[in-house]
Amino acid sequence: MEGLIEEKLSRLREYLRYLKELRDVPLETFLTDFRSRGAAERYLQLAIESVIDIGSEIISAYSSGGRSGTERSHSYWPRLGSSPEGSRKRSPE
């Protein structure tokens, strides 16, 4: 898992580097040049997807352990400090 996350982090850094380079494009050029806008949109999309993938890998690693899908998918809630059950209002007893 660690190697996979490192690879995804490396790609994320690359995408962010490209986005930072696009900051040097003058605003007027950026707004009128479809290539600049398209590149910014695409690298932003790739960066967001990388963050989601990294988060999914971390959650998967912490929630696996040989359990079934339902058990596995809910096992990370306590580590995140909340749970679906804790968000429901309880009636006074």
matplotlib code that plots the C-alpha trace (Angstrom):
import matplotlib.pyplot as plt

x = [0.0, 2.8, 4.3, 1.0, 0.3, 3.8, 3.2, -0.1, 1.4, 4.1, 1.6, -0.4, 2.8, 3.3, -0.2, 0.1, 3.4, 1.7, -1.1, 1.4, 3.1, -0.3, -0.4, 2.2, -0.2, -1.7, -5.4, -6.5, -4.6, -5.9, -9.5, -9.2, -6.9, -8.8, -5.5, -4.6, -8.1, -8.3, -5.0, -6.0, -9.3, -7.7, -4.9, -7.3, -9.5, -6.5, -5.3, -8.8, -9.0, -5.5, -6.6, -9.7, -7.7, -5.2, -8.0, -9.7, -6.4, -5.9, -9.5, -9.2, -6.0, -7.4, -10.7, -9.6, -8.6, -10.5, -14.0, -17.0, -17.8, -20.3, -18.2, -15.1, -16.8, -18.0, -14.9, -13.1, -15.8, -14.5, -11.0, -12.5, -14.2, -17.8, -20.3, -23.5, -25.3, -23.8, -25.2, -28.8, -30.6, -31.5, -34.7, -34.3, -34.6]
y = [0.0, 2.4, 2.3, 2.8, 5.9, 7.3, 6.8, 8.7, 11.4, 11.8, 12.2, 14.7, 16.8, 16.7, 17.9, 20.7, 21.8, 22.1, 24.1, 26.4, 27.0, 28.1, 30.9, 32.7, 32.9, 36.4, 36.5, 37.8, 35.1, 32.5, 33.5, 33.6, 30.7, 27.4, 25.5, 27.2, 26.8, 23.2, 22.4, 24.0, 22.2, 18.8, 19.1, 20.2, 17.2, 14.9, 16.4, 16.0, 12.4, 11.7, 13.0, 10.8, 7.8, 8.3, 8.7, 5.5, 3.6, 4.8, 3.9, 0.5, -0.3, 0.7, -1.1, -4.4, -7.2, -10.1, -8.8, -8.8, -5.7, -4.2, -4.7, -3.4, -0.3, 0.8, -0.1, 3.2, 5.5, 5.4, 6.3, 9.3, 10.5, 10.2, 7.6, 7.4, 6.3, 9.1, 11.7, 10.8, 12.6, 10.4, 10.8, 11.5, 8.4]
z = [0.0, 0.9, -2.5, -4.2, -2.1, -2.7, -6.5, -6.3, -4.2, -6.7, -9.5, -7.3, -6.9, -10.6, -11.3, -8.7, -10.3, -13.7, -12.1, -10.4, -13.8, -15.2, -12.7, -14.8, -17.7, -17.8, -16.9, -20.2, -22.1, -19.7, -20.3, -24.0, -24.7, -24.7, -24.2, -21.0, -19.6, -20.7, -19.2, -15.9, -15.8, -16.6, -14.1, -11.4, -12.2, -12.1, -8.8, -7.2, -8.5, -7.0, -3.6, -3.7, -4.7, -1.9, 0.6, -0.7, -0.4, 3.2, 4.2, 2.5, 4.3, 7.7, 7.2, 5.7, 7.9, 6.5, 7.4, 5.1, 3.0, 5.4, 8.5, 6.6, 5.3, 8.7, 10.7, 9.9, 11.4, 15.0, 13.8, 12.0, 15.1, 13.9, 12.8, 10.9, 14.1, 16.2, 13.8, 14.4, 17.1, 20.1, 22.0, 25.8, 27.9]

ax = plt.figure().add_subplot(projection="3d")
ax.plot(x, y, z, "-o")
ax.set_aspect("equal")
plt.show()
